[in-house]
Amino acid sequence: MNAVSKKLRPVRFLFALLICAALFALASCSFFRADEPETSVEAEDKTETAAAEPAKTAVEINAPLVIPPPPDYANPASWVRMGETDSILPEFEIFYIYPTLFQNKRRPVMDHRFERIRTKASDYIGLTFGLLADPVHPLKLYAPFVRQADYSTSLETDFGADLSGTLFQYGIEDTKTAFAYFMKFFHTPGMPFILIGHSQGASDLYELLRATPEITPESGFAAAYLAGLPKKTAAEIERDFAGRRIRLGKGADDTGVILTWNTITEDAGENMLTVPGGAVVNPVNWKTDDTPADLSGSQETAYYYVSEKEPAGTFKASLLDGTHADPERGALIVNLPGDSQYDASAQMGEGIFHANDIFFFASFLRDNMVRRASAWRAKYARPEE
């Protein structure tokens, strides 16, 4: 070896070391992206964990799609909320499915075994039901973990088409399984139950209703609040539930009904969730026509969702005065400015208040759930023997 080679050897070694360090740093950055699962959640017997997941790699070109196993609803760890109530004598039960809560293109099917996912679902449901709970008329809440598709998948999906065979089938199947478990082991006979879902959760519940003829007013079904349900017309709902006495709601106290709306401003642009002639019920006056809500003298407080870092704010519900259904556009029209702080950072487009379909109207939903549960009891509750 000549003298020049001997001098270059330490330099080459240092250069190689720097390259390795750079590659390691790059690989580390790619491991944890938005909602990347990190921490395993042990099963009840403390022997099963998520450790069987494929090893992470820095470069994942054409990596296989990871589909987590379905939740086991006999395991309390498979429920975000399992019969929680503030009273030993609740007036009605709620079965709730959360909306799309995460984004991860590499792992686009939600895996509830990981702590970040569990925490996000729990926090979001806690925020939502903190607004919907009524201490005077207590409810009993059941909310399963389901394998929702991620946000990117939602944006690329045509909700007007058949969802079977898509990544949405996993959340739909989990919803069906969890509801069957709820009815068999948790539901109190003679007590009304209400279905609530938002966005993808609303779609899951709609497919549950379609596939489950056992869901009838006689079985306890009082109403389904399917906020942000994508691309469903009143005619489709009538066709899908022909002969089952489930229909689009048309009043404040009818039972066995579907109630849905997608909230936008008058001048909002194109909306992937609505369709001309789409089903829409006004969650303030519960009408399906363009009758405006009269909130001019309202002292109610309305809420809005901003982001995970700033989850909620408030404003006077009187700002929603004039909110009305627009059957032609298939949307609920509000007067709030589309570029305001109430628009949840314009996540779905300026003037599309999808993130706030429930939050804006939480106080009205809370009162209406009590009203419909009471109406169900008047129609279907059997006198105590």
N, C-alpha and C positions, 0 to 999 in steps of 0.2 A: 504493500500500500504506500503510495507516495505521500509526501508531506502535505500537499494540498488536500488530498482526501481526508487525512487525519484532522486537518483544521476544520473541514466542512462537517465532519460527523457530529460534533456537538450542536452545530447550527441546525442541521437536519433534524436531530432529535428534539430540539426546542420547538422547531416549526411543526413537527408532527404532534407534539404535545399540545400546542395551541390549537391545531385543527381538531384534535379529539375533544378538547374542552369546548370548542365552539359547537361541535356536533351534539355533544351531550346537552349543552344549554338549549339548543334548538329542539332536541327531542323532548326535553323536559317541558318546554313551552307548549308542545303539541299534546301533552297528556291531558291537561285539564282545560277544557273549553267550557262554553256555557252549558251548565247542568251535566257535566261529565260525572258519572257515578264515581264516588270515591270510597265510601265506607260501607262495609258489609253490615247487614242487619241479621242477627242470629234468630233462628226459629225458636219456638218455645222450648224445645228440648236441648237447646244450646249446642246442637251437633251440626245443623245445617247452616251454611253461610253462603255468601255470594262469591266465595273464593274460586268456584269452578268457572268463572268468567274467562273468556279467552285473554291471553296476555296482551297488554297494550303494546303497540309498536309505533315507532316514530313515523314511519311511512306506511300508509294503509291503502295503497292503490288496489281497487277491486276487492276490498276486504269483505268477507261474508257478512250478511245482515244478521245482527244479534237480536233474537226474539226471546225475551225473558219468559220463564214458565208462568202459567196462570196463577194468580193468588189462590191460596187455600182459605176459604171463608170460614172454615171451622177454627182457624187460628186468629185470635184477636189482633195479631200484628198485620192482618190483611184488611183492617178497617181503620179509616182515619178517625171516624167517630162511630161508636157502637152503642146506641141507645142512651146517649147522654141527655140529661134533662135536669132542670132546676127544681123539679117537683116530683113527689111520689104519685101524683095524680095528674099526669099530662092529659091534655084535651085531644091531641092528635099526634100522629107520627109523620115524620118526613124522611123520604128516601132521596138522597141528593147525590148527583154526579157532577164533579168539578169540570171546568173548562180546560182548554189546552194551557198547560202551566210550564212548559219547558221547551227548549230548542237544542237539538243535538243531531246534526245530519248523519253523524257516524253511527249513532245508536238512537234511531228515531222512534223507538217504541219504549214507553215509560216503564221503568223498572223500580217497583216500590221497595225493593230490598236495600236501597241505598239511602243513607241518612239525609242527603241534600234534598232528594225528591220527597221524602217523608215530611221533612220540615216545611218545605214549600207548600205542600198540599195542606198540612195542618194549619199553617199560618193563614193561608188564603181562606180556608173554611172558617177559621176562627173569626176573621175579619167580617166575612159575609154574614155569619149567623149572629155575630154581635149586634148587627143592625136589624136582623129579622126576628130575633127572640123577643117575646113579650112576656114579662113576668106575671102579668095578670091572667094570661091564657097560655100556659106553658106547653111546649112541644117536646117531642122525643125524637132525637136526630140520629139517623143512620147514614153513614157515608163510606162506601167501600173504596179501597184502592182499585183502580182499573188501569189497564195498559193503554193509555191514550197515545195517539200519534203526536209527533212534535209539531211545533209551529210552522216550520218550513214545509212539512208535508201538508198541513192544513191549507197553506197558501197555494199549493200546487194541485189541490183536489177540486174536482167538479162535484159539488154536493148535490147537484141536480141529477146525478147518475147513480147507478147501483153501487153501494159501498162494499158489497161482499167481494172478496178477493183483493181488497186494498189493505193498507196498514190500519185502517179504521175498524177492521173486522175484530181485532183483538179487544179493543175497548167495548165494542158492542157485545161480544160474547161474554166478557167479564161482567158487564152490567146485567145481562140475563141471568148468569149464574148467581151473582150476589143477590139479586132481587128474589130469586127462587129460595135462597137460603134465608133471607129476611122473612119471607112469607111463612116458611115452614117453622122457623125457630124463634123469631122475634116478634112478629106482628101479633097484636092483641085482638082477638076476634071481637067484633062490635065496636072497634075504634076506627075512625076514618084515617086514611093515610093520604099524603100529598107527595107527588113527585116534583122535584125541582132540579133543573139542569140549565147550564148556560153554554152556548156555543157548541163545541164538540160534545159536551155533556148533554145538551139538549138533543142533539142528534142521536146519541146513544139511547136516551130514554124514549125517543120517538120510535126507534127500531124495536126497543123492548115492548112498547105498547102494541106495535103492529104484530109482533110475533107471539104475543101472550093473550089469547082470548079469555084466559081466566081473570084478567084484570077487568073488573066490571064495577059499577057502583055498588052492587050487592056485596061484593067481596071487600068493600071498604074504600074503593077509589073515589076520592072527592074531587081532585083536580090535578092537572099537570101544568106547572109553570115552566115553559120551555123557552126561556129568554134567549134571543139571538139564534133561534133555530134557522139554519140556512135553507133558502130556496124551496119553501113549501107553500103551495097555494091552498086556498080554502077548498077548491075542487078536489085536490089530491087527498086532503084530510078526509073529506066526505067519502071518497072512493076507498081509501085504505081502511076505513072503519065502518063500512056499510054493514048494517045489520047488527052492530054492536052497541049502539046508543052512546058511542063516544063521538064527540063532534067539537067543532071550534066554539069556544065560549062566546056568548052574546050578551051577557049581563053580569052583574056584580055578585050574584048568589046562585047561579046555576051550577050543577054538580056533574061529575063524570065528563069533564070538558078539558080541552087543550087550550092554553092561553099562551100566545107567542107574539113577539115584536122584535124589530131591529131598529135601533134608535139612530136617527140622522138629523142634520139640519136641512132646511128647505133648499139650500144651495149646495148641498154635498155632491161630490162627484160620483164616479162609478163605484158601485159597491158589490163585492164578490158574494155577499150573503143574501142579497135581495133579488127578487124577480118581479117583473110587472104582474100585478094581480096577486102578489104573495099574501099569505095569511097574516093578518095583523090585528091585534086587540090592544086597545089603549089601556095601559096598566094604572091609569088614574081614574077614568070614569067607566072602564071596562066595556066600551062600545067599539064596534068594528067599522063604523062610518066615520066621517070627518068632523063629528061633533067635537068642538074644542073643550079641553078641560078647563073648568073655572077654578083657578087657584089664586085669584086676585087678592082675596083676603086671607089666604092660608098662613098659619103660623108654624106650619110643619118645617122640619129641617130636611134638606136633601143632602145626599152624599155623593162623592165622586172618588174614583180610584185614579191615582197618578202612576205609581210604579212601586216596585218592591221597596225602594229606599224611602219613598214618601207615599205610603199606601193610601191615605184617605184625607179628604178635606170636606168642608161643609159649605152650603149656601142656602138661602131661603128658597123653599119650594115654590114660592110665588113666582120665581123666575121661570118656572115651567108652565105658567099660565098660558093657555092656548095650545098646549101639546095636543096633537090630534093624529088619528090614524089616517093614512093616505092609501086606500085600497088599490088605487091605480099604480102607485109605485111599490106597493107591498112593503111599506115602511112606516115607522112612527116618527112624526116630525116634531122636533123641539125647537125652541127659539134661541137657545144658547149659541153664542158665536162659535163657528167651527175651528177657529184658530186660538181658542181660549185655553185656559189651564184645565178646563173640564174635559178636554179632548184626549186625555191620557197620552200625551205626546204624539198625537195623530198616528197611532200605531197602525191603524187600518186605512188611513187616508183622512185628509182634512174634512171635518164635519161628519165623520162616521164615529159615533159614540159607542162602538161595540163593547169596549171594556167596561162601560157603565150602564149596560142594559138593565142590570139589577140594582146597582148602587143608587142611581138617580131616583128609583121608585121604591126603595126598600121600605119606607114607612107605609106606603100604600099597599105593598105586598103583604106586609105583616098584618095589617088590619083585614085585608081581604082573605087571607088564609083562615083566620079565625071565623070570618063570616061564612065561608064555604064549608068549613068543618061543621059549623052549627047547622047549616042548611042540610048537610048530609045526615046528621043525627035526626033532624026532624023528619026526613024521608025514609031512612033505612034502619035506624037503631031499633032493636027489639026491646020491648019493655022487660025489665028485670023480673025474673020469676021469683 
